[in-house]
Structure formats: structure tokens, C-alpha cells
Amino acid sequence: MYKNIWFKLHLILGLSAGFILFIVGFTGAILSFEKEILNAINQDTY
């Protein structure tokens, strides 16, 4: 009984932490390549 509860709790906490780390990493990558992304989107103005 307790093993099942701990497993579900660990799964939920792990997935939520993984999702938060994914968002932080993705937005950090976007911010670090901001100049290149803007150059690629607006090729005619640069």
C-alpha cells in the first residue's frame, strides 16, 4: 500500500521537476541565441 503511494508521489514530483527544468533550459537557450533568432526571423531588415 505505502509502496504504491510513494511511487506515485515520486513520479508526480519527478515529472513536475523535469518539466520545470525543461522550461528553464529551453527559455535559457532562446535567450542565449536571441540575436541569431532575430536575425533569422528578420533577414530583410538586418
C-alpha positions as CSV (number, residue, x, y, z in Angstrom):
1,M,0.0,0.0,0.0
2,Y,2.6,2.6,1.1
3,K,4.9,1.5,-1.8
4,N,2.3,2.4,-4.3
5,I,1.7,5.8,-2.7
6,W,5.5,6.6,-2.5
7,F,5.8,5.5,-6.2
8,K,3.0,7.8,-7.3
9,L,4.3,10.7,-5.2
10,H,7.9,10.2,-6.6
11,L,6.5,10.1,-10.1
12,I,4.5,13.2,-9.8
13,L,7.3,15.2,-8.2
14,G,9.9,13.9,-10.7
15,L,7.7,14.8,-13.7
16,S,6.9,18.2,-12.4
17,A,10.6,19.0,-11.6
18,G,11.6,17.7,-15.0
19,F,9.0,19.9,-16.7
20,I,10.2,22.9,-14.8
21,L,13.9,22.2,-15.7
22,F,12.9,21.7,-19.3
23,I,11.2,25.1,-19.4
24,V,14.2,26.8,-17.7
25,G,16.6,25.2,-20.1
26,F,14.5,26.0,-23.2
27,T,14.0,29.6,-22.3
28,G,17.7,30.0,-21.4
29,A,18.6,28.6,-24.8
30,I,16.2,31.0,-26.5
31,L,17.7,34.0,-24.6
32,S,21.3,33.0,-25.3
33,F,20.5,32.8,-29.1
34,E,18.3,35.8,-29.1
35,K,20.4,37.8,-31.6
36,E,20.7,34.8,-34.0
37,I,16.9,34.1,-33.8
38,L,16.0,37.7,-34.5
39,N,18.5,37.8,-37.5
40,A,16.9,34.6,-38.9
41,I,13.3,35.9,-38.5
42,N,14.0,39.4,-39.8
43,Q,16.5,38.7,-42.6
44,D,15.3,41.6,-44.7
45,T,15.8,44.3,-42.1
46,Y,19.2,43.3,-40.8
